[in-house]
Amino acid sequence: MLENFSFRTIVEYLPLFGQGLITTVWLSALSFAGALAVGIVLAAMNLQRGKLFRIAAKAYIDAVRATPLLAQLYFLYFGLPRLGFVLPELVVGIIALSLNSGAYIAEIIRAGILSISRGQVEAGVASGMTYVQRMRLVILPQAFKVTIPPLLGQAIVLVKDSALLSLISVSELTRAGQLLASDRFMPAEGFLTIAAFYLLLYYGLKGLAALSSRWLGLQPARSST
């Protein structure tokens, strides 16, 4: 079954896959940082008393979650130049991933903030803290403790979504497999190698999520029986 499968060709292309893996990791990290910033802003807007902020945040979240990431990526890639903004493909990809994942992270953070007891918020108000001070010093530190595991889960989704950036010629992991498949006409070797590398990334992030849950005491204690 594997008599025509060329492991030698995969070895020859390992430097290309290695470079693609490094690119995938750091662009995913940058995109996640951007998504986290977008998510915090949206969550704060969604929890404001003013209707205007809440409506704007909910409209953005619903619009992003209701449309495919590919459509959003193409809208930015082809639409921004029409508006006079010509950006490198990598920058467009990071922006697309940040804006898309930020909508999901906003809901995760909002749930974490709502899990904080009302008494602590009222104590901050009684201490004379402003809204920003309460968020920065009281609410967000505790909310992040609760939201770290689901945030890492969203990071796994973001890493997998980064494969779409190959469609705008970003030289990441999936693009490396496409080049092998097209250069040597070996799609099995190219795409199975891609899958193996993404599997490694997945288990790495999954392990990090499990470790964070144990460190934070969020996993239920195992029964001794």
Z-matrix of the N, CA and C atoms (Angstrom, degrees):
N
C 1 1.467
C 2 1.519 1 111.70
N 3 1.359 2 114.41 1 -35.56
C 4 1.458 3 119.34 2 -178.43
C 5 1.526 4 112.16 3 -100.29
N 6 1.324 5 117.19 4 14.17
C 7 1.460 6 119.74 5 -175.18
C 8 1.520 7 112.40 6 -65.09
N 9 1.344 8 116.75 7 -27.62
C 10 1.466 9 120.17 8 179.08
C 11 1.519 10 112.79 9 -98.54
N 12 1.346 11 116.25 10 1.47
C 13 1.466 12 120.16 11 -179.40
C 14 1.526 13 108.58 12 -83.83
N 15 1.339 14 116.46 13 123.45
C 16 1.468 15 121.20 14 -172.69
C 17 1.537 16 110.65 15 -100.45
N 18 1.319 17 116.50 16 97.77
C 19 1.465 18 120.64 17 174.76
C 20 1.529 19 110.44 18 -69.91
N 21 1.326 20 116.69 19 -29.46
C 22 1.462 21 120.36 20 179.23
C 23 1.524 22 110.96 21 -61.64
N 24 1.332 23 116.54 22 -40.73
C 25 1.468 24 119.89 23 178.85
C 26 1.522 25 110.90 24 -64.26
N 27 1.335 26 116.31 25 -39.19
C 28 1.468 27 119.92 26 177.93
C 29 1.525 28 110.00 27 -61.73
N 30 1.340 29 116.31 28 -42.71
C 31 1.469 30 120.13 29 179.01
C 32 1.524 31 110.34 30 -61.83
N 33 1.328 32 116.65 31 -40.72
C 34 1.465 33 120.40 32 179.28
C 35 1.528 34 111.51 33 -61.16
N 36 1.334 35 116.58 34 -34.13
C 37 1.463 36 120.87 35 -176.75
C 38 1.532 37 113.02 36 -94.55
N 39 1.339 38 117.19 37 4.21
C 40 1.466 39 119.12 38 -178.56
C 41 1.535 40 113.55 39 -58.33
N 42 1.356 41 119.33 40 -39.73
C 43 1.469 42 117.74 41 176.16
C 44 1.531 43 112.57 42 -58.11
N 45 1.331 44 117.03 43 -38.44
C 46 1.464 45 120.43 44 177.83
C 47 1.529 46 110.53 45 -66.57
N 48 1.333 47 116.60 46 -42.01
C 49 1.462 48 120.05 47 177.13
C 50 1.529 49 111.04 48 -65.73
N 51 1.330 50 115.99 49 -37.98
C 52 1.466 51 119.36 50 178.37
C 53 1.516 52 111.76 51 -62.64
N 54 1.344 53 116.17 52 -43.69
C 55 1.455 54 119.85 53 177.61
C 56 1.525 55 110.83 54 -64.44
N 57 1.341 56 116.22 55 -40.14
C 58 1.458 57 119.68 56 177.40
C 59 1.514 58 112.26 57 -64.26
N 60 1.337 59 116.39 58 -37.81
C 61 1.462 60 120.48 59 177.97
C 62 1.521 61 111.04 60 -63.99
N 63 1.321 62 116.39 61 -44.62
C 64 1.473 63 120.34 62 178.46
C 65 1.526 64 110.31 63 -60.93
N 66 1.335 65 116.36 64 -43.82
C 67 1.466 66 120.05 65 178.86
C 68 1.521 67 111.02 66 -62.19
N 69 1.330 68 116.80 67 -43.22
C 70 1.466 69 120.77 68 179.13
C 71 1.519 70 111.08 69 -60.55
N 72 1.328 71 116.87 70 -41.97
C 73 1.471 72 120.71 71 -177.63
C 74 1.518 73 111.02 72 -65.88
N 75 1.350 74 116.97 73 -48.72
C 76 1.467 75 116.02 74 -174.24
C 77 1.521 76 112.77 75 -77.05
N 78 1.350 77 117.98 76 -31.39
C 79 1.465 78 117.16 77 177.18
C 80 1.533 79 109.89 78 -72.79
N 81 1.326 80 118.03 79 -30.80
C 82 1.462 81 120.91 80 174.77
C 83 1.521 82 110.48 81 -67.67
N 84 1.329 83 116.49 82 -39.39
C 85 1.469 84 120.18 83 178.49
C 86 1.525 85 110.76 84 -64.35
N 87 1.333 86 116.88 85 -45.08
C 88 1.469 87 120.13 86 177.79
C 89 1.527 88 111.20 87 -63.44
N 90 1.324 89 116.39 88 -42.25
C 91 1.462 90 120.80 89 -179.99
C 92 1.522 91 110.79 90 -64.51
N 93 1.331 92 116.75 91 -39.19
C 94 1.468 93 119.69 92 179.76
C 95 1.525 94 110.73 93 -67.32
N 96 1.336 95 116.51 94 -38.87
C 97 1.466 96 119.65 95 177.03
C 98 1.531 97 110.31 96 -62.48
N 99 1.331 98 116.58 97 -43.21
C 100 1.455 99 120.26 98 176.65
C 101 1.514 100 112.08 99 -64.53
N 102 1.341 101 116.45 100 -40.61
C 103 1.463 102 120.94 101 178.87
C 104 1.524 103 111.12 102 -64.45
N 105 1.330 104 116.20 103 -36.62
C 106 1.464 105 120.40 104 178.37
C 107 1.522 106 110.57 105 -64.13
N 108 1.340 107 116.47 106 -42.13
C 109 1.463 108 120.07 107 177.89
C 110 1.534 109 111.02 108 -64.22
N 111 1.334 110 116.12 109 -44.78
C 112 1.470 111 120.58 110 177.68
C 113 1.520 112 110.35 111 -61.55
N 114 1.330 113 116.78 112 -42.45
C 115 1.452 114 121.09 113 -178.36
C 116 1.516 115 113.05 114 -64.21
N 117 1.331 116 116.80 115 -40.73
C 118 1.468 117 120.54 116 179.01
C 119 1.525 118 110.54 117 -63.53
N 120 1.332 119 116.27 118 -44.63
C 121 1.465 120 120.12 119 179.52
C 122 1.528 121 111.06 120 -62.71
N 123 1.334 122 116.48 121 -46.24
C 124 1.463 123 120.19 122 -179.33
C 125 1.520 124 111.81 123 -64.65
N 126 1.344 125 116.63 124 -40.67
C 127 1.463 126 120.20 125 179.22
C 128 1.525 127 110.32 126 -63.79
N 129 1.337 128 116.65 127 -41.85
C 130 1.464 129 119.96 128 178.22
C 131 1.527 130 110.82 129 -63.72
N 132 1.325 131 117.15 130 -41.75
C 133 1.460 132 120.67 131 177.89
C 134 1.532 133 111.40 132 -63.49
N 135 1.332 134 115.40 133 -39.27
C 136 1.465 135 120.73 134 -177.51
C 137 1.519 136 112.39 135 -68.50
N 138 1.337 137 116.55 136 -21.07
C 139 1.459 138 120.55 137 -178.71
C 140 1.528 139 112.60 138 -100.79
N 141 1.328 140 116.64 139 1.79
C 142 1.459 141 120.42 140 177.64
C 143 1.526 142 110.90 141 -70.18
N 144 1.315 143 115.14 142 153.52
C 145 1.467 144 119.49 143 177.52
C 146 1.526 145 111.66 144 -74.84
N 147 1.338 146 115.90 145 -30.88
C 148 1.456 147 119.52 146 -179.29
C 149 1.521 148 111.80 147 -67.25
N 150 1.309 149 116.01 148 132.21
C 151 1.459 150 120.76 149 -177.32
C 152 1.517 151 112.60 150 -64.70
N 153 1.324 152 116.65 151 -35.48
C 154 1.465 153 120.25 152 -175.39
C 155 1.526 154 111.18 153 -59.18
N 156 1.342 155 116.47 154 -46.09
C 157 1.458 156 120.24 155 179.96
C 158 1.527 157 111.19 156 -65.17
N 159 1.325 158 116.68 157 -43.39
C 160 1.458 159 120.36 158 -178.92
C 161 1.524 160 111.56 159 -63.99
N 162 1.319 161 116.57 160 -43.65
C 163 1.464 162 120.67 161 -179.50
C 164 1.525 163 110.79 162 -64.14
N 165 1.351 164 116.31 163 -42.87
C 166 1.465 165 120.22 164 179.98
C 167 1.536 166 111.09 165 -63.29
N 168 1.334 167 116.32 166 -44.37
C 169 1.468 168 120.00 167 -179.35
C 170 1.524 169 111.34 168 -65.21
N 171 1.332 170 116.85 169 -44.95
C 172 1.464 171 120.31 170 -179.19
C 173 1.523 172 111.50 171 -66.23
N 174 1.336 173 116.32 172 -37.36
C 175 1.464 174 119.51 173 178.71
C 176 1.531 175 110.25 174 -63.77
N 177 1.328 176 116.54 175 -42.62
C 178 1.471 177 119.84 176 179.11
C 179 1.521 178 110.82 177 -64.75
N 180 1.326 179 116.80 178 -47.33
C 181 1.468 180 121.05 179 -178.55
C 182 1.521 181 110.79 180 -60.87
N 183 1.314 182 116.82 181 -45.50
C 184 1.470 183 120.20 182 -179.66
C 185 1.528 184 111.17 183 -64.96
N 186 1.338 185 116.80 184 -40.87
C 187 1.467 186 120.13 185 -179.43
C 188 1.521 187 111.63 186 -63.78
N 189 1.329 188 116.77 187 -42.35
C 190 1.464 189 120.64 188 -179.12
C 191 1.518 190 111.00 189 -69.34
N 192 1.328 191 116.79 190 -44.05
C 193 1.463 192 120.17 191 -176.62
C 194 1.535 193 112.09 192 -73.12
N 195 1.324 194 117.78 193 -19.48
C 196 1.466 195 120.66 194 -178.00
C 197 1.525 196 113.09 195 -92.26
N 198 1.334 197 117.20 196 -8.15
C 199 1.465 198 120.09 197 -177.70
C 200 1.530 199 109.74 198 -119.08
N 201 1.334 200 117.42 199 148.42
C 202 1.472 201 119.98 200 -179.17
C 203 1.528 202 111.81 201 -67.38
N 204 1.328 203 115.53 202 146.31
C 205 1.457 204 120.48 203 177.17
C 206 1.527 205 110.75 204 -59.89
N 207 1.334 206 116.90 205 -36.41
C 208 1.466 207 119.64 206 179.87
C 209 1.520 208 111.43 207 -60.04
N 210 1.342 209 116.80 208 -40.89
C 211 1.467 210 120.25 209 178.42
C 212 1.524 211 110.32 210 -65.12
N 213 1.318 212 117.10 211 -39.60
C 214 1.466 213 120.64 212 178.65
C 215 1.527 214 110.74 213 -66.17
N 216 1.332 215 115.81 214 -40.33
C 217 1.467 216 120.28 215 179.29
C 218 1.518 217 111.38 216 -63.48
N 219 1.326 218 116.47 217 -45.92
C 220 1.459 219 119.87 218 178.91
C 221 1.525 220 112.06 219 -66.85
N 222 1.330 221 116.60 220 -35.23
C 223 1.467 222 119.61 221 177.66
C 224 1.527 223 110.48 222 -60.16
N 225 1.345 224 116.49 223 -44.09
C 226 1.464 225 119.59 224 179.66
C 227 1.524 226 111.17 225 -71.97
N 228 1.342 227 116.52 226 -40.37
C 229 1.462 228 120.44 227 -175.14
C 230 1.528 229 112.01 228 -67.35
N 231 1.348 230 116.14 229 -42.61
C 232 1.461 231 119.88 230 -178.89
C 233 1.526 232 112.91 231 -95.85
N 234 1.337 233 116.33 232 -24.66
C 235 1.453 234 119.18 233 -175.59
C 236 1.516 235 114.70 234 -83.40
N 237 1.349 236 117.23 235 -38.22
C 238 1.462 237 119.39 236 -178.23
C 239 1.526 238 113.00 237 -60.69
N 240 1.356 239 119.69 238 -41.55
C 241 1.475 240 118.59 239 176.75
C 242 1.523 241 112.80 240 -61.05
N 243 1.340 242 117.29 241 -32.31
C 244 1.462 243 120.07 242 177.59
C 245 1.514 244 111.44 243 -66.37
N 246 1.347 245 115.81 244 -25.30
C 247 1.461 246 121.22 245 178.99
C 248 1.523 247 112.30 246 -92.91
N 249 1.325 248 116.27 247 1.87
C 250 1.455 249 120.55 248 177.93
C 251 1.510 250 114.93 249 94.86
N 252 1.350 251 117.68 250 7.93
C 253 1.461 252 121.25 251 179.64
C 254 1.530 253 108.80 252 -109.45
N 255 1.318 254 115.82 253 103.58
C 256 1.463 255 121.08 254 179.60
C 257 1.531 256 107.63 255 -102.92
N 258 1.330 257 115.91 256 110.99
C 259 1.460 258 121.58 257 -176.54
C 260 1.528 259 109.45 258 -120.23
N 261 1.336 260 116.71 259 153.20
C 262 1.481 261 119.28 260 175.29
C 263 1.529 262 110.60 261 -60.55
N 264 1.323 263 114.95 262 152.14
C 265 1.464 264 119.62 263 -178.53
C 266 1.522 265 112.62 264 -56.56
N 267 1.335 266 116.16 265 -39.51
C 268 1.457 267 120.11 266 -178.70
C 269 1.524 268 111.21 267 -63.87
N 270 1.317 269 116.84 268 -40.91
C 271 1.466 270 120.91 269 179.11
C 272 1.528 271 110.53 270 -65.11
N 273 1.331 272 115.86 271 -42.87
C 274 1.470 273 120.15 272 177.46
C 275 1.528 274 110.22 273 -59.99
N 276 1.332 275 116.33 274 -42.27
C 277 1.455 276 120.16 275 179.88
C 278 1.516 277 112.48 276 -63.30
N 279 1.323 278 116.94 277 -43.56
C 280 1.467 279 120.92 278 179.38
C 281 1.523 280 110.19 279 -64.26
N 282 1.322 281 117.16 280 -41.30
C 283 1.471 282 120.44 281 178.32
C 284 1.522 283 110.37 282 -62.63
N 285 1.332 284 116.75 283 -44.31
C 286 1.466 285 120.45 284 -178.98
C 287 1.520 286 111.37 285 -62.85
N 288 1.328 287 117.19 286 -45.46
C 289 1.456 288 120.44 287 179.42
C 290 1.531 289 111.48 288 -65.36
N 291 1.327 290 116.41 289 -39.03
C 292 1.468 291 120.36 290 -179.85
C 293 1.521 292 111.47 291 -65.29
N 294 1.317 293 116.60 292 -46.59
C 295 1.466 294 120.17 293 -178.60
C 296 1.518 295 111.49 294 -67.49
N 297 1.328 296 116.89 295 -37.45
C 298 1.465 297 120.29 296 -180.00
C 299 1.522 298 111.48 297 -70.06
N 300 1.319 299 116.27 298 -53.60
C 301 1.465 300 119.93 299 -177.49
C 302 1.522 301 111.61 300 -67.99
N 303 1.337 302 116.79 301 -26.86
C 304 1.464 303 120.24 302 179.40
C 305 1.518 304 112.47 303 -60.74
N 306 1.327 305 117.15 304 -33.14
C 307 1.463 306 120.67 305 179.61
C 308 1.527 307 111.00 306 -66.14
N 309 1.317 308 116.64 307 -38.65
C 310 1.468 309 120.38 308 179.06
C 311 1.530 310 110.93 309 -74.04
N 312 1.333 311 115.91 310 -39.75
C 313 1.455 312 120.10 311 178.74
C 314 1.521 313 111.00 312 -64.85
N 315 1.329 314 117.20 313 -32.90
C 316 1.462 315 120.71 314 178.20
C 317 1.519 316 111.41 315 -58.09
N 318 1.324 317 116.67 316 -41.95
C 319 1.462 318 120.38 317 179.74
C 320 1.525 319 111.31 318 -70.45
N 321 1.330 320 117.28 319 -34.74
C 322 1.462 321 120.84 320 176.78
C 323 1.524 322 110.14 321 -64.70
N 324 1.334 323 116.16 322 -46.59
C 325 1.461 324 120.44 323 -178.94
C 326 1.525 325 110.60 324 -67.59
N 327 1.321 326 117.28 325 -39.05
C 328 1.470 327 120.23 326 178.73
C 329 1.522 328 110.83 327 -60.17
N 330 1.341 329 115.79 328 -42.88
C 331 1.465 330 119.51 329 177.81
C 332 1.526 331 110.78 330 -63.69
N 333 1.334 332 116.78 331 -38.71
C 334 1.457 333 120.12 332 178.07
C 335 1.514 334 112.35 333 -65.43
N 336 1.333 335 116.39 334 -40.81
C 337 1.469 336 120.43 335 179.01
C 338 1.526 337 110.48 336 -65.18
N 339 1.322 338 116.95 337 -41.74
C 340 1.464 339 120.65 338 -179.09
C 341 1.531 340 111.88 339 -68.30
N 342 1.346 341 117.00 340 -17.46
C 343 1.461 342 119.46 341 178.35
C 344 1.526 343 112.46 342 -78.31
N 345 1.341 344 116.92 343 -14.13
C 346 1.465 345 121.06 344 178.90
C 347 1.528 346 108.91 345 -73.98
N 348 1.317 347 116.03 346 134.76
C 349 1.468 348 119.77 347 -177.01
C 350 1.524 349 110.87 348 -63.06
N 351 1.316 350 114.17 349 143.77
C 352 1.462 351 120.69 350 -178.57
C 353 1.520 352 111.41 351 -62.35
N 354 1.344 353 116.01 352 -29.02
C 355 1.464 354 119.78 353 -178.47
C 356 1.514 355 112.81 354 -61.80
N 357 1.335 356 117.53 355 -36.30
C 358 1.461 357 119.93 356 179.80
C 359 1.525 358 111.15 357 -69.45
N 360 1.322 359 115.79 358 -36.37
C 361 1.467 360 119.46 359 176.63
C 362 1.523 361 109.95 360 -65.09
N 363 1.319 362 116.79 361 -44.53
C 364 1.463 363 120.97 362 179.87
C 365 1.523 364 111.05 363 -64.87
N 366 1.343 365 116.70 364 -34.20
C 367 1.464 366 119.86 365 177.14
C 368 1.527 367 110.57 366 -65.01
N 369 1.335 368 116.17 367 -38.20
C 370 1.453 369 119.67 368 176.71
C 371 1.511 370 112.40 369 -65.23
N 372 1.336 371 115.39 370 -39.85
C 373 1.470 372 119.89 371 176.94
C 374 1.515 373 110.18 372 -63.35
N 375 1.345 374 116.23 373 -43.70
C 376 1.472 375 120.64 374 -179.48
C 377 1.524 376 111.93 375 -64.39
N 378 1.353 377 116.10 376 -27.60
C 379 1.465 378 120.23 377 179.51
C 380 1.522 379 112.38 378 -80.09
N 381 1.321 380 116.83 379 -3.67
C 382 1.463 381 120.92 380 179.23
C 383 1.510 382 113.95 381 86.22
N 384 1.332 383 118.02 382 15.72
C 385 1.464 384 120.68 383 179.39
C 386 1.518 385 110.30 384 -73.96
N 387 1.330 386 115.23 385 143.71
C 388 1.454 387 119.92 386 173.00
C 389 1.530 388 109.10 387 -76.74
N 390 1.340 389 115.99 388 172.31
C 391 1.466 390 119.97 389 179.78
C 392 1.521 391 111.10 390 -60.48
N 393 1.342 392 116.85 391 -42.96
C 394 1.465 393 120.94 392 -179.58
C 395 1.519 394 110.44 393 -64.69
N 396 1.341 395 117.27 394 -41.59
C 397 1.465 396 120.47 395 179.19
C 398 1.529 397 111.26 396 -64.71
N 399 1.321 398 116.96 397 -40.31
C 400 1.463 399 119.87 398 179.20
C 401 1.528 400 110.41 399 -63.90
N 402 1.334 401 116.21 400 -42.70
C 403 1.454 402 119.52 401 178.82
C 404 1.525 403 110.96 402 -64.21
N 405 1.321 404 117.24 403 -44.48
C 406 1.470 405 121.52 404 -173.99
C 407 1.522 406 112.95 405 -74.47
N 408 1.336 407 117.53 406 -37.92
C 409 1.459 408 120.72 407 -172.04
C 410 1.528 409 114.62 408 -100.76
N 411 1.319 410 117.11 409 -25.67
C 412 1.461 411 119.40 410 -173.32
C 413 1.528 412 111.97 411 -114.94
N 414 1.322 413 116.57 412 -52.65
C 415 1.468 414 120.09 413 -167.91
C 416 1.516 415 112.60 414 -82.83
N 417 1.354 416 117.59 415 -55.69
C 418 1.467 417 120.38 416 -173.50
C 419 1.530 418 113.97 417 -60.95
N 420 1.363 419 119.51 418 -42.19
C 421 1.473 420 117.81 419 178.39
C 422 1.528 421 113.15 420 -57.29
N 423 1.336 422 117.12 421 -39.99
C 424 1.463 423 120.33 422 178.91
C 425 1.529 424 111.35 423 -75.60
N 426 1.322 425 116.40 424 -37.03
C 427 1.463 426 119.61 425 -179.71
C 428 1.519 427 111.30 426 -65.19
N 429 1.331 428 117.61 427 -37.71
C 430 1.457 429 120.27 428 -179.22
C 431 1.519 430 111.72 429 -66.24
N 432 1.332 431 116.73 430 -31.40
C 433 1.464 432 119.26 431 177.08
C 434 1.530 433 110.56 432 -60.13
N 435 1.319 434 116.23 433 -40.60
C 436 1.461 435 121.05 434 -179.28
C 437 1.522 436 111.32 435 -75.23
N 438 1.331 437 116.27 436 -33.20
C 439 1.464 438 120.05 437 -171.02
C 440 1.523 439 114.29 438 -93.40
N 441 1.337 440 118.85 439 -5.27
C 442 1.466 441 119.59 440 -177.39
C 443 1.528 442 112.36 441 -58.19
N 444 1.347 443 120.38 442 -48.30
C 445 1.480 444 118.77 443 178.85
C 446 1.528 445 113.58 444 -59.01
N 447 1.362 446 120.39 445 -49.35
C 448 1.476 447 117.78 446 177.59
C 449 1.520 448 113.22 447 -66.19
N 450 1.329 449 117.47 448 -29.03
C 451 1.466 450 119.50 449 176.35
C 452 1.526 451 110.47 450 -65.79
N 453 1.321 452 117.17 451 -40.16
C 454 1.463 453 120.12 452 176.81
C 455 1.527 454 110.69 453 -66.25
N 456 1.340 455 116.38 454 -33.75
C 457 1.461 456 119.53 455 174.13
C 458 1.513 457 111.39 456 -62.79
N 459 1.340 458 116.30 457 -40.56
C 460 1.459 459 119.80 458 177.17
C 461 1.523 460 110.96 459 -67.68
N 462 1.335 461 116.62 460 -32.15
C 463 1.466 462 120.03 461 176.83
C 464 1.526 463 110.46 462 -62.82
N 465 1.339 464 117.09 463 -37.42
C 466 1.468 465 120.63 464 176.97
C 467 1.528 466 110.37 465 -62.00
N 468 1.334 467 115.77 466 -43.37
C 469 1.468 468 120.09 467 178.11
C 470 1.524 469 110.39 468 -61.95
N 471 1.327 470 116.53 469 -41.85
C 472 1.469 471 120.61 470 -178.73
C 473 1.528 472 110.99 471 -62.89
N 474 1.333 473 116.42 472 -42.39
C 475 1.469 474 119.49 473 179.41
C 476 1.522 475 110.51 474 -59.96
N 477 1.321 476 116.58 475 -43.62
C 478 1.470 477 119.50 476 178.69
C 479 1.532 478 110.71 477 -66.56
N 480 1.334 479 117.22 478 -38.45
C 481 1.465 480 120.24 479 179.07
C 482 1.525 481 112.21 480 -65.56
N 483 1.335 482 116.66 481 -24.63
C 484 1.468 483 119.29 482 -179.33
C 485 1.525 484 111.91 483 -62.45
N 486 1.341 485 117.31 484 -17.59
C 487 1.471 486 120.16 485 177.62
C 488 1.524 487 111.52 486 -60.95
N 489 1.333 488 117.38 487 -26.31
C 490 1.465 489 120.37 488 179.88
C 491 1.520 490 112.46 489 -66.07
N 492 1.329 491 116.92 490 -20.01
C 493 1.468 492 119.20 491 -179.12
C 494 1.523 493 111.72 492 -67.88
N 495 1.328 494 116.69 493 -16.75
C 496 1.468 495 119.28 494 175.27
C 497 1.522 496 110.98 495 -63.29
N 498 1.334 497 116.88 496 -23.87
C 499 1.464 498 120.66 497 -179.06
C 500 1.531 499 112.32 498 -73.15
N 501 1.339 500 116.87 499 -15.59
C 502 1.467 501 119.50 500 174.93
C 503 1.538 502 109.79 501 -112.58
N 504 1.343 503 114.76 502 25.32
C 505 1.473 504 123.23 503 172.14
C 506 1.524 505 114.46 504 68.75
N 507 1.320 506 117.24 505 27.54
C 508 1.460 507 120.26 506 172.00
C 509 1.521 508 107.88 507 -78.43
N 510 1.328 509 117.17 508 130.77
C 511 1.466 510 121.82 509 -174.33
C 512 1.525 511 110.87 510 -82.68
N 513 1.337 512 116.09 511 68.58
C 514 1.471 513 120.27 512 177.50
C 515 1.529 514 109.05 513 -105.73
N 516 1.312 515 116.86 514 -162.64
C 517 1.460 516 121.41 515 -170.96
C 518 1.528 517 112.95 516 -62.58
N 519 1.320 518 117.33 517 -46.94
C 520 1.461 519 120.45 518 -179.06
C 521 1.527 520 111.19 519 -64.09
N 522 1.319 521 116.02 520 -36.95
C 523 1.462 522 119.97 521 178.33
C 524 1.525 523 111.25 522 -62.09
N 525 1.334 524 116.84 523 -36.33
C 526 1.461 525 120.47 524 178.30
C 527 1.527 526 110.41 525 -62.25
N 528 1.329 527 116.93 526 -42.72
C 529 1.460 528 120.20 527 177.83
C 530 1.517 529 112.35 528 -65.79
N 531 1.317 530 116.34 529 -36.62
C 532 1.464 531 120.05 530 177.91
C 533 1.526 532 110.68 531 -64.63
N 534 1.334 533 116.38 532 -38.42
C 535 1.463 534 119.94 533 179.75
C 536 1.526 535 111.03 534 -66.38
N 537 1.344 536 116.28 535 -41.28
C 538 1.469 537 118.69 536 176.92
C 539 1.528 538 110.42 537 -62.18
N 540 1.326 539 116.43 538 -44.61
C 541 1.466 540 120.25 539 -177.86
C 542 1.516 541 111.84 540 -63.15
N 543 1.337 542 116.87 541 -38.43
C 544 1.463 543 119.73 542 -177.57
C 545 1.526 544 112.62 543 -80.64
N 546 1.352 545 116.23 544 -36.67
C 547 1.472 546 119.51 545 -178.65
C 548 1.524 547 111.84 546 -69.58
N 549 1.320 548 116.84 547 -43.57
C 550 1.470 549 120.82 548 -174.12
C 551 1.533 550 112.87 549 -109.12
N 552 1.319 551 117.03 550 1.59
C 553 1.468 552 121.36 551 -177.47
C 554 1.533 553 110.57 552 55.95
N 555 1.324 554 115.12 553 46.28
C 556 1.465 555 122.49 554 -178.52
C 557 1.528 556 109.59 555 -128.08
N 558 1.330 557 117.66 556 73.42
C 559 1.466 558 119.68 557 -177.86
C 560 1.523 559 113.19 558 -64.60
N 561 1.334 560 117.63 559 -34.71
C 562 1.475 561 119.93 560 -179.38
C 563 1.518 562 110.37 561 -62.34
N 564 1.340 563 116.49 562 -48.11
C 565 1.461 564 120.65 563 179.85
C 566 1.531 565 110.92 564 -62.14
N 567 1.334 566 115.77 565 -43.34
C 568 1.458 567 119.48 566 -177.54
C 569 1.510 568 113.43 567 -64.73
N 570 1.323 569 116.47 568 -50.44
C 571 1.463 570 119.41 569 -171.67
C 572 1.529 571 112.65 570 -82.66
N 573 1.325 572 118.01 571 -27.79
C 574 1.464 573 119.02 572 173.68
C 575 1.523 574 110.89 573 -68.83
N 576 1.321 575 117.16 574 -34.98
C 577 1.467 576 120.43 575 176.54
C 578 1.524 577 110.40 576 -66.93
N 579 1.324 578 116.30 577 -40.58
C 580 1.468 579 120.19 578 175.09
C 581 1.526 580 110.45 579 -57.49
N 582 1.334 581 115.31 580 -47.58
C 583 1.461 582 120.08 581 -178.60
C 584 1.524 583 111.22 582 -60.65
N 585 1.340 584 117.07 583 -39.27
C 586 1.464 585 120.35 584 -179.74
C 587 1.528 586 110.82 585 -64.24
N 588 1.325 587 117.47 586 -42.53
C 589 1.459 588 120.19 587 179.81
C 590 1.535 589 111.75 588 -67.54
N 591 1.328 590 116.93 589 -40.23
C 592 1.465 591 119.12 590 177.36
C 593 1.524 592 110.69 591 -66.21
N 594 1.315 593 116.64 592 -32.47
C 595 1.464 594 120.13 593 177.35
C 596 1.528 595 109.97 594 -65.05
N 597 1.319 596 116.97 595 -39.94
C 598 1.461 597 120.54 596 176.58
C 599 1.526 598 111.11 597 -62.62
N 600 1.328 599 116.62 598 -44.08
C 601 1.462 600 120.16 599 177.77
C 602 1.521 601 111.11 600 -62.55
N 603 1.325 602 115.71 601 -40.86
C 604 1.460 603 120.36 602 -179.12
C 605 1.523 604 111.20 603 -61.82
N 606 1.325 605 116.63 604 -48.63
C 607 1.459 606 119.25 605 -178.00
C 608 1.537 607 111.70 606 -69.04
N 609 1.335 608 116.90 607 -30.64
C 610 1.453 609 119.67 608 175.17
C 611 1.523 610 111.81 609 -63.47
N 612 1.335 611 116.61 610 -47.58
C 613 1.465 612 120.59 611 179.13
C 614 1.523 613 111.73 612 -70.07
N 615 1.328 614 116.43 613 -36.06
C 616 1.463 615 119.71 614 177.76
C 617 1.524 616 110.72 615 -64.19
N 618 1.322 617 116.36 616 -41.09
C 619 1.460 618 119.67 617 176.73
C 620 1.511 619 112.10 618 -64.68
N 621 1.334 620 116.41 619 -38.49
C 622 1.462 621 120.35 620 177.43
C 623 1.518 622 111.22 621 -63.87
N 624 1.329 623 116.59 622 -38.97
C 625 1.461 624 120.57 623 177.81
C 626 1.520 625 111.21 624 -64.67
N 627 1.339 626 116.23 625 -41.57
C 628 1.465 627 119.70 626 179.27
C 629 1.524 628 111.01 627 -65.78
N 630 1.342 629 116.05 628 -41.73
C 631 1.462 630 119.41 629 178.25
C 632 1.522 631 111.63 630 -63.00
N 633 1.332 632 116.28 631 -41.99
C 634 1.466 633 119.44 632 180.00
C 635 1.520 634 111.30 633 -63.62
N 636 1.325 635 117.46 634 -36.94
C 637 1.460 636 120.64 635 178.03
C 638 1.520 637 111.21 636 -64.22
N 639 1.332 638 116.43 637 -39.11
C 640 1.462 639 119.19 638 178.86
C 641 1.521 640 111.16 639 -70.83
N 642 1.342 641 116.56 640 -41.91
C 643 1.456 642 119.55 641 -179.98
C 644 1.527 643 111.72 642 -62.28
N 645 1.333 644 115.59 643 -37.57
C 646 1.459 645 120.41 644 -177.64
C 647 1.522 646 112.80 645 -86.26
N 648 1.320 647 117.05 646 -2.26
C 649 1.452 648 120.18 647 179.28
C 650 1.503 649 113.84 648 69.67
N 651 1.341 650 116.89 649 31.87
C 652 1.458 651 120.67 650 -176.97
C 653 1.514 652 112.47 651 -95.16
N 654 1.352 653 118.05 652 -11.06
C 655 1.456 654 119.62 653 178.61
C 656 1.521 655 109.60 654 -89.60
N 657 1.314 656 117.36 655 139.45
C 658 1.448 657 119.56 656 178.30
C 659 1.519 658 112.15 657 -65.17
N 660 1.298 659 115.86 658 144.79
C 661 1.463 660 120.06 659 -178.85
C 662 1.520 661 110.37 660 -64.99
N 663 1.324 662 116.88 661 141.27
C 664 1.448 663 121.63 662 -179.97
C 665 1.528 664 110.10 663 -75.16
N 666 1.285 665 115.07 664 144.28
C 667 1.459 666 119.57 665 178.92
C 668 1.517 667 110.35 666 -71.96
N 669 1.313 668 116.90 667 140.44
C 670 1.455 669 121.62 668 -177.93
C 671 1.518 670 112.09 669 -82.41
N 672 1.352 671 116.32 670 -8.67
C 673 1.455 672 119.90 671 -179.60
C 674 1.514 673 110.92 672 -91.05
